[in-house]
């Protein structure tokens, strides 16, 4: 394997671990950055959708809805970027809503599994009810929810960085084994 790929793995692994540690040390700033990133990605998506909708109008009869959606995405992206503190405050609430929704969905679907004879349907029900409880706790404790989100982001970034080092060592080991195998064949 080229040395440049190994160097890239080592550098990106190091940077990801450092970034993850920064996220863990500064959870509020992590949440603010996440809100800004959501705004930026929404704005970019709106731009690309708008360009696509302009080109699609020639071939798709209902491309006007695409254009409307892209304009709404542009407006939302600009709003998110210009009202970053409001978006930052809304992230824990949005996650709490999502957790309640997923828990409710899982609890409801558990009865479908019961109906078809799945023996562990009750576990799905318990997990769904647990999700509902956690979601309501998250609604009542938005600061703790925001900090938890930031910690999970930091840990996710760190694990991605560690994965780069694992890949680097795995590649080195594979190359060594390949060289030994070539030597035995000669």
C-alpha positions as CSV (number, residue, x, y, z in Angstrom):
1,X,0.0,0.0,0.0
2,X,1.2,3.5,-0.8
3,X,2.8,5.3,2.1
4,X,0.6,8.3,1.3
5,X,-2.5,6.3,2.2
6,X,-1.0,5.2,5.5
7,X,0.0,8.7,6.3
8,X,-3.5,9.9,5.4
9,X,-5.0,7.3,7.7
10,X,-2.7,8.3,10.6
11,X,-3.2,12.1,10.1
12,X,-7.0,11.8,9.8
13,X,-7.2,9.4,12.7
14,X,-5.2,11.8,14.9
15,X,-7.3,14.8,13.8
16,X,-10.6,12.9,14.4
17,X,-9.5,11.8,17.9
18,X,-8.4,15.4,18.7
19,X,-11.7,16.8,17.3
20,X,-13.7,14.2,19.4
21,X,-11.9,15.3,22.5
22,X,-12.6,18.9,21.7
23,X,-16.3,18.0,21.3
24,X,-16.3,16.3,24.7
25,X,-14.5,19.2,26.4
26,X,-16.9,21.8,24.8
27,X,-20.4,20.3,24.6
28,X,-22.2,23.6,24.1
29,X,-20.0,24.7,21.2
30,X,-20.5,21.2,19.7
31,X,-24.2,21.7,19.7
32,X,-23.9,25.2,18.3
33,X,-21.6,23.8,15.5
34,X,-24.1,21.0,14.8
35,X,-26.9,23.6,14.4
36,X,-24.7,25.7,12.1
37,X,-23.8,22.5,10.1
38,X,-27.5,21.6,9.7
39,X,-28.2,25.1,8.4
40,X,-25.3,24.9,5.9
41,X,-26.2,21.5,4.7
42,X,-29.9,22.5,4.3
43,X,-28.8,25.6,2.3
44,X,-26.5,23.6,0.1
45,X,-29.2,21.0,-0.5
46,X,-31.6,23.8,-1.4
47,X,-29.2,25.3,-3.9
48,X,-28.6,21.9,-5.6
49,X,-32.3,21.1,-5.6
50,X,-33.1,24.5,-7.1
51,X,-30.5,24.0,-9.9
52,X,-31.9,20.5,-10.6
53,X,-35.5,21.8,-10.6
54,X,-34.6,24.4,-13.2
55,X,-33.2,21.7,-15.5
56,X,-36.0,19.2,-14.7
57,X,-38.8,21.6,-15.8
58,X,-38.2,20.6,-19.4
59,X,-38.8,16.9,-18.8
60,X,-40.9,16.6,-15.6
61,X,-44.5,18.1,-15.7
62,X,-44.6,18.6,-11.9
63,X,-41.2,20.1,-11.5
64,X,-42.8,23.2,-9.9
65,X,-43.2,21.4,-6.6
66,X,-39.5,20.5,-6.7
67,X,-38.7,24.2,-7.2
68,X,-41.0,25.2,-4.3
69,X,-39.4,22.6,-2.1
70,X,-35.9,23.9,-3.0
71,X,-36.9,27.5,-2.3
72,X,-38.3,26.4,1.1
73,X,-35.0,24.6,1.8
74,X,-33.1,27.8,0.9
75,X,-35.3,29.8,3.2
76,X,-34.9,27.3,6.0
77,X,-31.1,27.1,5.5
78,X,-30.8,30.9,5.6
79,X,-33.0,31.0,8.7
80,X,-31.0,28.3,10.5
81,X,-27.7,30.1,9.7
82,X,-29.0,33.4,10.8
83,X,-30.8,32.1,13.9
84,X,-28.3,29.6,15.2
85,X,-29.1,30.0,18.8
86,X,-32.8,29.1,18.2
87,X,-31.8,26.0,16.2
88,X,-29.3,25.0,18.9
89,X,-32.1,25.2,21.5
90,X,-34.4,23.2,19.2
91,X,-32.0,20.3,18.6
92,X,-32.6,18.6,22.0
93,X,-36.4,19.0,21.6
94,X,-36.3,17.6,18.1
95,X,-34.3,14.6,19.3
96,X,-36.7,14.1,22.2
97,X,-39.7,14.2,19.8
98,X,-37.9,11.6,17.6
99,X,-37.2,9.3,20.5
100,X,-40.9,9.5,21.6
101,X,-42.1,8.8,18.1
102,X,-39.7,5.9,17.6
103,X,-40.6,4.4,21.0
104,X,-44.3,4.7,20.2
105,X,-43.8,3.1,16.8
106,X,-41.8,0.2,18.3
107,X,-44.5,-0.4,21.0
108,X,-47.3,-0.4,18.4
109,X,-45.4,-2.7,16.1
110,X,-44.6,-5.1,19.0
111,X,-48.3,-6.1,18.9
112,X,-48.0,-7.0,15.2
113,X,-45.1,-9.3,16.1
114,X,-47.2,-10.8,18.9
115,X,-50.0,-11.5,16.4
116,X,-47.7,-13.5,14.1
117,X,-46.3,-15.5,17.0
118,X,-42.9,-13.9,17.6
119,X,-42.0,-15.1,21.2
120,X,-40.1,-12.0,22.2
121,X,-42.7,-9.4,21.2
122,X,-42.8,-8.2,24.8
123,X,-39.1,-7.2,24.6
124,X,-40.0,-4.9,21.7
125,X,-42.9,-3.5,23.8
126,X,-40.6,-2.8,26.8
127,X,-38.0,-1.2,24.6
128,X,-40.7,1.0,23.0
129,X,-42.1,2.0,26.3
130,X,-38.5,2.8,27.5
131,X,-38.0,4.9,24.5
132,X,-41.2,6.8,25.2
133,X,-40.1,7.4,28.9
134,X,-36.6,8.5,27.8
135,X,-38.1,10.9,25.2
136,X,-40.3,12.5,27.8
137,X,-37.3,12.8,30.1
138,X,-35.4,14.5,27.3
139,X,-38.3,16.9,26.8
140,X,-38.1,17.9,30.5
141,X,-34.3,18.1,30.6
142,X,-33.2,19.8,27.3
143,X,-29.8,20.9,28.7
144,X,-29.0,17.3,29.8
145,X,-30.3,16.1,26.4
146,X,-28.1,18.6,24.6
147,X,-25.0,17.6,26.6
148,X,-25.8,13.9,25.9
149,X,-26.0,14.6,22.2
150,X,-22.7,16.5,22.3
151,X,-21.0,13.7,24.2
152,X,-22.3,11.1,21.7
153,X,-21.0,13.2,18.8
154,X,-17.6,13.4,20.5
155,X,-17.5,9.7,21.2
156,X,-18.6,8.9,17.6
157,X,-15.8,11.1,16.2
158,X,-13.2,9.5,18.5
159,X,-14.3,6.0,17.6
160,X,-14.0,7.0,13.9
161,X,-10.5,8.2,14.5
162,X,-9.6,5.0,16.4
163,X,-11.0,3.0,13.5
164,X,-8.5,4.8,11.2
165,X,-5.7,3.5,13.3
166,X,-7.1,0.0,13.4
167,X,-7.3,0.1,9.6
168,X,-3.7,1.4,9.4
169,X,-2.4,-1.5,11.6
170,X,-4.6,-4.0,9.8
171,X,-3.2,-2.9,6.4
172,X,0.4,-3.0,7.8
173,X,-0.2,-6.5,9.1
174,X,-1.8,-7.6,5.8
175,X,1.1,-6.3,3.8
176,X,3.6,-8.1,6.1
177,X,1.6,-11.4,5.7
178,X,1.5,-10.9,1.9
179,X,5.3,-10.4,1.8
180,X,5.8,-13.5,3.9
181,X,3.5,-15.4,1.5
182,X,5.4,-14.2,-1.5
183,X,8.7,-15.2,0.0
184,X,7.4,-18.7,0.6
185,X,6.3,-19.0,-3.0
186,X,9.7,-18.1,-4.4
